[in-house]
C-alpha cells in the first residue's frame, strides 16, 4: 500500500494523559523538594522558588528585591563577578533570576557530570553575596536609564497603568518604579533583604538525570540553607467601575490598548469555561479578535487576550497596538466580539477548530521533561496537582458551547473592565 502524503492524517483526541508523579522529599531545613527523574537527559535543572514580600503582605523598599536578586552574581566572599562568570562558563552552566508577582529565586542548568562542582558555587550565591558598592552604582545607573526608556514605549507604559488601575497603587502588584526609587536604594537595603527576607518559604523543583547521589549533594548544600517561614496573606481583589485611563502622546503613530478585569482561581468550577471562552475570543492566532481587527480591518498587526496566573485569583487582559486613529473603533469591536461570543451560536467548524487547537496546545506543553516539571510547578503553586490537566483535557473533549457562553456572560462584563489607552 502506497501512503498518500497529500492527505493529512486524521486528528485523534487522546482519552487521557498520563503524568509521572513527582517525587517529594523534605530537606533537613524543612524545604520541600519535588523532582521528576529523566535519565534520558544528561543535564540537571534545579530551581529554588521563594515567596515575594507582596504575597506575604510585607512592605519592602521599592526595588530592594529587584537589586538584591540581580546582584547575586556580582561577587561573593570567595569570588568576584568575573570569576563567577568564568566559572559557570567553564562548566557549561547557566544561572538565571526568577522574578514574578508572587515568586522569586534562582535556577541552575548544568551538565550532570559537572553538578558536584557547580552546586557548591550556586549555594554561595544564596548566602555569600557581597553586593559591591561600585557594581551597585552601575546597576542603579542602568536601571534608571532602562526605566526612562521603557516609560517612553507605549506598550510598556500601558501595562504599567493597567496594573496600577487593576490592583491599586497601594498594592505591590500595582506599583510602578520611578527613577527616584532607584536613587533611594542603598547597599544596606540589599543586605537587609538578603538576610531577612529573600528565602521565605522556598521550594525546590528538580528535573534531569537525577540519582540518589545528586539528591544527597542537594541535601548537603541546600539542606542547611537559612530560610524564613512566614504565612501567606492572600490579597482578594474585586471588580469595580473604573474610569478609562488615557495618556495621549502626540508623536505616536500607534496606541497601545489594555482592557481587562479580575477573574476566579484555577480551582473554581467555572475556570475551564472561562479559559475556553478566552481562547475563542483572543487566545490563539485564529481567534475572533485576530480575524476581525487584524485580518478584516487591518488596524493592528497582533491582538490577543490571555489569563494571568495568581494564587488567589487570576486576571484577564486584552493587549494590542493599533493605528492611533482607530483606537476607539478597536475598543468597540473588542466588546462587540465579546458580546457575539457570549450570545450568538458558535459555528460547528469553529468549535472543532478550537477543540483541536486546545488539545494540541495542551499536549505540546509537555513535550519535554523540563516543561513537565515547569507545568507541575505552576499548578502546585496554585494548590493543585497534575489532576488539573486531566480534568482540563476532559473538559476540552466535552464542553458545551452554551455553557461557556453563560460563563463568559457571568464574568466578562463591560462595566467591570479596566481600559487603558497610551498613544
N, C-alpha and C positions, 0 to 999 in steps of 0.2 A: 504493500500500500504506500503510495506517494503522499507525503504530507503537503497539503495546500497551505502555503505560507501567506496567501492573500486573505485568508480568513482568520480573524483573531480568535484565540481560544476562549471558550465560554467562561465567564467570570463566576466563580463559586464562592459563596459566603461560608466561612467555616462555622461549624456547630459551636465550638468553644475554643478558648485559648488556654493553654497550659503554661503556667509560670512556675519556675523553681521557687521554693520557699526560702527566703533569705534566712541565713543562719544568724542568730543573735548571741552575742557574748557581752558580758559586763566586765569592764576593766576594774582593777582594784580601787581606782578613784571614783567608781560609780558611773563612768561614761559608758553608754551603750554603743556597741559596735555591730553593724549589720553588714554582712558580706555574702556575695554570690560567687562561689569558686568557678572560674572559667579557665581550666588548664590549657585549653587550646590557644590562649593568648599569652605570649611571652612578655607580658607587661603587667604592671600593677598601678591602679589608680586609687589613691586614698584621699578622702575629702573629710575635713572636720568642720562641722557647721555649729555655730553658736547662735543664741538669740540676740537680736539687736535691742538697744535701750527702748526703742519705740514699742516693741511687743511686750516689754517688761514694765511699761508705764514709767520709765525712769528718764528724767530730763538730763540731757548731756549738752555740753557746749557744742554749738553747731559746728560741724566739720571735724570735731575731735575723732570720732570713729573713722572717718574717711582718711585723715592723715595718718592715724595710727596704723591702719591696715596697709596703706600704700607705702609706708616707710619701713615695713618689716624687713625688706631686702636691702635696706640702706646701711647695713652693718650690724654686727653683733659683738659681744665681748671678745669673740675669738677670730672673727673675720671681717674684713672691710667689704664694702659693697662690691668692689671689683673682684675680690677673692670669691665672694658668693656667686657672682655671675660666672666666673671661670669654673668654679666647682660644678655647678649644675650643668653647664655646657659640656664639660668633660665627661660627665656621666649621663649625657643624653636625657636629662630630666627637665621637667617644666614645673614651675611653681606659679599658681595663679591665685589672685584675690577673689573671694566670694563676697558679694555685697548685694543684698536685696532689701526691700522694705523690712523684712522680718528676720533675715538671717545674714550672718557674716562669718568669714572664716578663710581657710586656705585649702588648696588642693595640690596634690603631688602626683605627677605622672612620671613613671620611671620604668626602666627595664628590670625584669626580675633579678638578674644576676647582680645588679647594682643596688638593690634595695637595702642591703645591710650597710652599705657605705653612705647612702643618701639619707636614710631615715634619721640618723643622729643629727645631721646638719639641719634637716627640716624641723626637728624638735627645737634646735637653737632659736629659730625664728619666733617660736612661741613664748620663750622665757628670757632670752638673752639679747633681744634687740636693744640698741642704744640711742636711736633717734638723734643723729648728729645735727648740731645747730646749722652747720653750713649746708647740709643736704636739705634740711627743713626750709631754709630760706629759699633755696632753688625751687623746691616743691610749691611753696607758697606763691612765688612769682609765676610759676607755670599755671597754677590753679586760678589765680586772678585773671591771667590772660585768657585762659580757657572759658571762664565764666563770662567774660566780656564778649568773646567771640560767639559763644553758644547763645547768649541773650539776643544777638542780632539775627540768629537763624529763626525764621518764623515757626518752624515745626517744633523746635526745642522750647521756644517761648510759650507756644500754645499748650504744650504738655505741662509746663510748669504752672501756668494759670489754671489749667484743668484740675491738676492735683490740689492746688490751693483751694479751689472752689468746692471740689468734691469732698475732700477730707477736712477742710477747715484750716485756716492759717495757724492755729494754735497747736494742731497735731503734727507730730514729726513727719507723717506721710505727706502732709501738705506744705511743709516749709520749703522755702526756696533760698539757697545760699547766695549771698552777695559778697562783693569784694571786701567789705568791712568785716564780714565774718572770717574771711581768710586772714586779714590783718590781726584780728584778735587772738588767733591761735598762737600759743606758746609751747615750747618743748615740754614744760611741766604738765600741760593738759594731756599730751600724748602718753607721758609716763603714768599719769594717774589712771587714764582709761585702760592702758595696757595692763596695769597691775590689778585694778579693782573691778573691771567691767568686761574686758574683751571675751574671756572664755566663760560666758554664762550659759549654763545648761547645754554643753556641747554634746554632739553625737557624731559618730564616725561611720562613713559609708565607704565600703571597700569592694573592689572587684579586680579580677585578673587571675593570674596564675598564683593563687594563694594556697600555701600549705601550712601545716602546724608550725613549721619553722618561722614563717613570716608573722604568724599570729603571736608567737612568743616574743618576737622582736617588738611588735607593736605594744604588747603588754609592758615590756621592759622600758621603752622610751616614752610612751604616752600614758601608761598606767599610773604614773606619778605626776602627771601634768596638774598644776594647781588650777582648780576650777571653782566657779561660783555657782551656787544653786539659788535660783530665785523663782518665785511663782510668776506665771504668765498672767498679764492683765489685758484681757481682750478688749479692744475698742469696738463698740457697737455703733455703727453708722446707720443713719436713716435718710431716706429721700425726702426732699422738700422742694418747694418752689424756689427756683434760682433766677436771678436776673442774668441776661446774656452778657458775657464778658467780651468786650471788643477792644482791641489795641490796634488802631489804624497805623499803617506805615505807607506813606505817600509814594515812596520809591519802589515799593514791592509790586511785581507783576502778578504774583500769586498770593493767595491767602491760605493759611493753614487752619483747618477746622477740627474741632474736637467736640463730640457730643457723647454723653454717657450718663450712667447712674449706678447706684449700688444695687447689688443682686442678693443672692442667697448663698449659703455654704454648700460645699460639694455633697454633704450627706443629706441634703433636703430632697424630699420625694420629687420635687419639680425640677431638680437641677438638670437632668439629662434632657428634658424637654426644652429648657432654655438653651442648652448647648446646641441641640439640633436646630432650633429656630435661628440661632445666630449664624450657623453655617449656611443655611438657605439665604439669609439676608446678605451677609458680607464676609463669611468665613472661609471662602475659597475663591480661586480665580474665575470660576464660572458663576459666581453669586449674582444675585439680583442687583446689588449696588454696582458691581462691575459692569454688567450688561447695560444698565440704564445710564449711569453717569460717565462711564469711560467709553463704552463701545457705541452707544446710541447718540449721546450728546457731545462726547469729546471734551468734557470740561475738566478732566483730570487724567493723569497717567495711571494712578492707582488709588483705590479707596477700599478700605476693609474694616470689618468690625471684629472685635475679639473680646475674650473674657479674661480679666486679670485675676490672678490667684492670690488669695489671702486666707489666713487661718479662720477668722471668724465668719467672713462672708466675702464672696468675690465681687467684682465690679465689671461693668460693661462699657465699652468705648468704641466709637466710630472715629476713624482718623483719615484725613485726606488733605492733599494740597491741590487747590483748584484755581482756575483762572479767576483772578480777583473780581472781575465784573459779574461773575456768575455765582458768587458766594451764597447770596440769598436764595437763588433758584436751586442750588445744590442742596441746601438745608431743607427746603420744602420737598424736594424729590426724595430725600432720605426718609422723611416722615411719611410720604406717600407710599414708599416701598414697605415700610413697617406696617402701615395700615392695610395695604393689599395682602401682605403675607398673613396678617392677623385674621383677615375676614373673607378673602376670596379662596375658592377651591384651588388646591395645588395640583397642577397637571401631573398625570401619571409618569410621563417621561422625565420630568424634573425630579419627582420622588425617587425614581430608580437611579438617576444620575447621582443624586446626593447620597442615597443609601450606599451605593457602591463606593463613592468617594470616602465616606466615613469609615467604611470597613478597611479600605486600602490604607487610608491615613493612619488608622489605629494600629494596624499590623506593622506599618513602616516605623512606628515609634519604638519597636522592639527588635530592630534589625541588627543590633549589636549588643554585646554584653554590657558595655559601658552605658548604653541607653537604657538597658533593663534596670540597672541599679539607680539611674537617674530618675526613671519613672516611679520606681518604688519610693525614692526619697520624697518626691513631690506629693504623693498621696499619703505617705507615712506622716509627713509634717502637717497634713490636714486631718490627722487622726483616723486614717483609713488604711486598707491593705490592698493586695492585688485583686481581691474580690470586686473592687471598684471597676476594674477593667472588664471582668467577666460580665458584670451587670450592664456595663456600657455597651458591650457587644450585643447582649441580649436585647437591649433597648433599641439599638440600631436596626436589628432584624425585624422588630415587631411594632415599632412606634406607629401610632395612629395620627395622621396629619391633623385631624380635628383637635386632638389632644394638645399637640404642640402649638397650634394656633390659639387655643384657650389659654395656655400658659404664657404665650407671648403677649396676649392682651392684658394678662394679670400683672406682669412685671415691667413691661416696656411702655410706659405712659409718658406722653409728651410733657405734661406739667411737672414731671419729676426729673427732667433732663437738665444736666449742666451743658451749656452751649458756650463755646469759645471760638472767636474769630481773631486771628492775628494776621495783618497784612493790608 
